[in-house]
Amino acid sequence: MSFDRNRLRQANRGPERGNARNRQSLAGAIPVTRLQSTARSSIQYIVDNKNDRTGNDVNEGTDTDLAGMLRTRFRQLWHRLTSPGPHSDAIPVWDLLERRYGEPRRRYHTLRHIGHCLDEMDPVISELQSPDVVELAVWFHDVIHEPGATDNEARSAELLRQVAGKHMAPGRIERVGELILATTHLETPRRHDARILSDIDLSSLGAPWQRFLDNSAALRAEQPDMSDADNRREKQRFLGGLVERDAIYYTATFRDRYESAARQNIQRYLELLRSA
């Protein structure tokens, strides 16, 4: 089965999304209220099928189609959030995002991860207090990713301030920055939108087991200079901390959807690490 290129082209020509009730899914053609009863959006299909288990491309041109759909969606978002003027052009900002997420050393924190997060966000968009602010945080939360650094999220928030400062309300920029910092997963977010964003970022922990392993391998590949022993300790610390919580996910929607699978995946993976 291949994805429908005509549908992709139609999605890229689609109108900007309206309010939360009438927003479109990533496919650009499925109302959010119907998304959960739909097999998958076009972007999620591309994300899921980018590589087969051998790591080989299964769809020629997949990256180009994904980037095209994401570019259209980001430009619409940027235009909604910024004031008209000479600095409100979304193209330079998109070019920055595409360049950063396309860095050769990245394996997990790529545009595919952003596409996955957006696809997780769309079904819960009616639960968000500020959907566009949360979406902008999705776009920027991993824009800076230096392996081993402890300030990636803070630097990502600062980069947002630099590119948005000339044409976005200061209060809005600060709210996006706070949301980005929530994806450090170091403490319980205070705001509801930040809790949803945190859950979105961790949603892949509840993926099917093989995809969980593939994601783990991709994350490991982003840290080639770290020893296997140090990498195991880091993963045991982070994942062990998650399963020690009363719940991995803060919101009922994500607990219902992923809590059980995520706990099973993490416990199974920790056993593999201990036996390594």
FENLINVEN-V56914 format. One record per residue. RES is the residue in one letter. SS is DSSP state (h for helix, s for strand, l for the rest). BURIAL is I if it has 9 or more other ideal C-beta (glycine too) atoms within 8 Angstrom, else O. Layout:
# FENLINVEN-V56914
res={RES | RES}
ss={SS | SS}
burial={BURIAL | BURIAL}
This chain:
# FENLINVEN-V56914
res={M | S | F | D | R | N | R | L | R | Q | A | N | R | G | P | E | R | G | N | A | R | N | R | Q | S | L | A | G | A | I | P | V | T | R | L | Q | S | T | A | R | S | S | I | Q | Y | I | V | D | N | K | N | D | R | T | G | N | D | V | N | E | G | T | D | T | D | L | A | G | M | L | R | T | R | F | R | Q | L | W | H | R | L | T | S | P | G | P | H | S | D | A | I | P | V | W | D | L | L | E | R | R | Y | G | E | P | R | R | R | Y | H | T | L | R | H | I | G | H | C | L | D | E | M | D | P | V | I | S | E | L | Q | S | P | D | V | V | E | L | A | V | W | F | H | D | V | I | H | E | P | G | A | T | D | N | E | A | R | S | A | E | L | L | R | Q | V | A | G | K | H | M | A | P | G | R | I | E | R | V | G | E | L | I | L | A | T | T | H | L | E | T | P | R | R | H | D | A | R | I | L | S | D | I | D | L | S | S | L | G | A | P | W | Q | R | F | L | D | N | S | A | A | L | R | A | E | Q | P | D | M | S | D | A | D | N | R | R | E | K | Q | R | F | L | G | G | L | V | E | R | D | A | I | Y | Y | T | A | T | F | R | D | R | Y | E | S | A | A | R | Q | N | I | Q | R | Y | L | E | L | L | R | S | A}
ss={l | l | l | l | h | h | h | h | h | h | h | h | l | l | l | l | l | l | l | h | h | h | l | s | l | l | l | l | l | l | s | h | h | h | h | l | l | l | l | l | l | h | h | h | h | h | h | h | l | l | s | l | l | l | l | l | s | l | l | l | l | h | h | h | h | h | h | h | h | h | h | h | h | h | h | h | h | h | h | h | h | l | l | l | l | l | l | l | l | l | h | h | h | h | h | h | h | h | h | h | h | l | l | l | l | l | l | l | l | l | h | h | h | h | h | h | h | h | h | h | h | h | l | l | h | h | h | l | l | l | h | h | h | h | h | h | h | h | h | h | l | l | l | l | l | l | l | l | l | l | l | h | h | h | h | h | h | h | h | h | h | h | h | h | l | l | l | l | l | h | h | h | h | h | h | h | h | h | h | h | h | h | l | l | l | l | l | l | l | l | l | h | h | h | h | h | h | h | h | h | h | h | h | h | h | h | l | l | h | h | h | h | h | h | h | h | h | h | h | h | h | l | l | l | l | l | l | h | h | h | h | h | h | h | h | h | h | h | h | h | h | h | h | h | l | l | l | l | l | l | l | h | h | h | h | h | h | h | h | h | h | h | h | h | h | h | h | h | h | h | h | h | h | h | h | l}
burial={O | O | I | O | O | O | I | I | O | I | I | I | O | I | O | O | O | O | O | I | O | O | I | I | I | I | I | I | I | I | I | I | O | O | I | O | O | I | O | O | I | I | I | I | I | I | I | O | I | I | I | O | O | O | O | O | O | O | I | O | O | I | O | O | I | I | I | I | I | I | I | I | I | I | I | I | I | I | I | O | I | I | O | O | O | O | O | I | O | I | O | O | I | I | O | I | I | I | O | I | I | I | O | O | O | I | I | I | I | I | I | I | I | I | I | I | I | I | I | I | I | I | I | I | I | O | O | I | O | O | I | I | I | I | I | I | I | I | I | I | I | I | I | I | I | O | I | O | O | O | O | I | I | O | I | I | I | I | I | I | I | O | I | I | I | O | I | I | O | O | O | I | I | O | I | I | I | I | I | I | I | I | I | O | I | O | O | O | I | O | I | I | I | I | I | I | I | I | I | I | I | I | I | I | I | I | I | O | O | O | I | I | I | I | I | I | I | I | I | O | I | I | I | O | O | I | O | O | O | O | I | I | O | I | I | I | O | I | I | I | O | I | I | O | O | O | O | I | I | I | I | O | I | I | I | O | O | I | I | O | I | I | I | O | I | I | I | I | I | I | O | O | I | O | O | O}
